[in-house]
């Protein structure tokens, strides 16, 4: 059975909600989640730009390609796989995914030393 690592932005409410949904539908425990903000600093910009899904072989699929991998792996999402694949072939999947990813809202978080306070 495939094991995948899903890299997500731990400060993004949309990403957190997506993670919770994936956890609920992962009936065979095929997914492991990793907060991209806890990765080495040099990897963070790429991983925070869009969600990434990594295979057991260490190959990372960003954005809509990662979504396609999830739809082919999780039985509950299997019926959506042709739609996602078609969106990729028609070249509308990546721009749509990127538009959502670029417009997500990351709430600020401050410590007690925050200069805004």
N, C-alpha and C positions, 0 to 999 in steps of 0.2 A: 504494500500500500504506500502511495506517495506521501512523503512528509515535506511540508513547505514551511518556510519562515516568511511571515508577513511583516514588513517594516512599515511603520506608520508614525505620524507626528503625534506624540503624546500630549501636546498642548492644544491640538485642534479638536474642537467639539465634533465636527463632522467626521473626522478620523476616528475619534473615540466611539462614536455611535456606530460607525461601520465595523469597527473591531468587535463591539458587543454583539452585533448582528451575526458576524461571521462565527464568533464563539458559540452562539446559540445553534447555528445550523451545522456546525462541525461535529456530526454525530459519531464519526470514527476517529476523532482527535488527530486529524492529519495536519493541523496548523499549530505553529508556535508563533507568538507575537513578540516583536522587539521594537521598543520605542527608539526611533531614529535619533532622538535627541541624546540618547545614552551611548551612541556609537562614537568612534574616534572622530575628533573635530574635522579632520580632512574628508571624511565620508559624509558628513551631515548635509552640506548644501545639496548634493545630488539626491540623497535619500529623502530630504524634506520637501523637495520640489514636487514629487509625486510618490504615491505608494509604490513599494517594490515587493515582489514575491520572489523568493529564492528557492531553487530546487535543491535536492539532496546533493547534486553535483556542484553546487555553488554558483550556478548561473542565475543572475537576477533579471527579472522582467519588470520594467517600470510601467506605471500607468495602466493604460487600457490592455496592454499585453499581459500584465499581471492579473487583471480582471479576467481575461480570457482563460488563463491558466487556472484560476480559481473555479470558473464555471465548468471547466473540464475535469476538475478534481473532486469537487463537492457534489455528491449525488443530488442534493436539493436544487443546486444551480444548473445542473446538466441541461434542462430544457431551455435555458437562456443562452447556452453556448453558441448555437447557430446565429442568433441575433447579434451577439457581441462580435463573432467572427465576421459576419456580413458588414457590420459597422466599420471594422478594421479594413476589410477589402475595399469598401466604398470610400475609404479615407475620411470618414466623418467621426469615427470613434475616438481617435487621438485628439483632434481639436476640441471635441466636446468634453472629454476628460480633462484636458489641460485648462479649458475655460473654467470648469468647476474648481479645479485645484488652485488656480491662480486667484480666484475670487473668494476663497474660504477665509473666514475671520479667525485670527488667532488672538484670544484675549490676552491683555498684558497681565503679567504676574510680577509683583514686587515683593521685596523683602522689607524689613523694617528700615533698611538704609536707602530705600528708593528715593531718588531725588524729586519725584513727582509729588510725594506726600508733603 
